[in-house]
Amino acid sequence: MTSETDILLRALSADGILRLTLNDVARRNALSEAMLSELGRAFTQAGEDSAVRVIVLAANGPAFCAGHDLKEMTAGRAAPDLGRAYFAKVMAQCSGVMQGIVNCPKPVIAEVTGVATAAGCQLVASCDLAIAANSARFGTPGVHIGLFCSTPMVALSRNTSNKHAMEMLLTGDMTAAARAAEIGLVNYAVPDDELTATTTEMARKIASKSTMTLATGKRAFYAQREMPLAEAYDYASQVMVDNMLTHDAAEGIGAFIEKRAPQWQDR
């Protein structure tokens, strides 16, 4: 259970959609140590919870996520090593959360309102899908303060083309939601008052599928894209063979042939 004062709210619907809402409005939902801990724990728990079929990541307030908490980071400079150990710890923690989203067996959809900047933009890019309100904006503005957005670059460059990613990284300019959809950072930009309904519709569509199939596909997608072509085909072919031998594949194919709705057992 969560309360309205928690920095991360959790709500699970009857159809298996877990809604995680960033709720540290005063700090613009910055990825503080506390927020990173909450997010890391939430994605781990959701991945292990059979009641969760899809995760929606949303936010309260005018900012989806403003990136790292720069006040925390600045305070870290007071250490004798000028903050090196602290910065390394925070970057490792943040990278762990981003990889936790990718490694989570449940599909994750970002529902983006307001601004998503720096590590906040990275958070959106790390999700499997993203739908943004037309008023949302995205940016990697580290260059404005002498800090290149190197870790956000990892997720950003895996979603957009090199030149689009480099334009955002080198200029630090904000990118409108419609443009973010054009370059592949988000799937759709929709009217603000239609955002939650659009995201929920997509989440319900995905939640109606076999969770075993979705987990198989998500894991294979991220694994194969890091492989050379021939290796990727060999790997994906073996995944298909193993998938064909599962209950839900046999049930799904049988249901298609018999023109009936499949009865998933998620195995």
Residue, then its C-alpha position, 0 to 999 in steps of 0.5 A: m500500500t502507498s499513501e499520497t505522501d510517498i514519492l512513488l505511488r503504486a496502484l494495481s488494477a483488476d486487469g493486471i496493470l500496475r501504475l507507478t506514479l512518480n510523486d516527488v513533485a517538490r523536487r520535480n520527480a528528480l532521480s534522488e537516491a530515495m527515488l532510485s531505490e523506490l523505482g528499483r524495488a518496484f520494478t523488481q517486485a513487479g517482475e516477480d508478481s504474477a498479478v502484474r501483467v503490464i507496468v505504466l510509469a507516470a508522474n504527478g506535477p509539472a515535470f515527468c522527471a527532471g533527472h538527477d537531484l543536482k543538490e544531492m550531487t553537489a553536496g557529494r563534492a564535500a567529500p575528500d575525494l571531491g565526490r568521486a565515490y559518491f558520483a560513482k555510486v549514484m551513477a551505478q544505482c541509476s544505471g541499475v534502475m534503467q537496466g532493471i526496466v529492460n530486464c523486467p519481464k513485464p512490458v513497461i509503458a511510460e506515460v509522459t506529461g510535462v518535461a523529461t530531462a537528462a536522466g528523466c529523458q533516459l528513463v523514458a527511453s529505457c521503457d519499452l513503449a512511451i506515449a506523451a502528452n502533446s505538451a510534453r517536452f524532452g531534453t538532454p541539457g547537460v551541455h548547458i552546465g558543463l556535464f555531457c549527458s553520457t548515461p542518458m546517451v546510452a538509452l537515447s542512442r538505442n531509440t533514435s538515429n545517431k544524428h537525432a541523438m547527437e543533436m539533442l546531446l550536443t545542443g541541449d535543446m528541448t524537443a517537443a512531443a510531436r518531434a519526439a514521436e517522429i524520431g522514435l523517442v516515444n511511440y505517440a504524442v496525443p492530446d493531453d486530455e487523451l493521454t491516460a485513456t490512450t495509455t490505458e488502452m494500449a496497456r489493456k491490449i498488451a495485458s490480454k496476451s500471455t505473460m509468458t509470451l510477452a516475457t519471452g519476446k521482450r527478453a529476446f528483443y533486447a538480447q538479439r539487437e546486441m548481436p551480429l545478424a547471423e548470431a541474432y538469427d540463430y538465437a531467435s530461431q532457438v527462442m522460437v523453437d522453445n516458444m513453440l513447445t510451450h502450453d500457451a503457443a499450442e493453445g494460441i495456435g489451436a484457438f486461432i485454427e478453431k476460431r475461438a478465444p485463447q485461454w492463457q495459462d501464462r506458461 
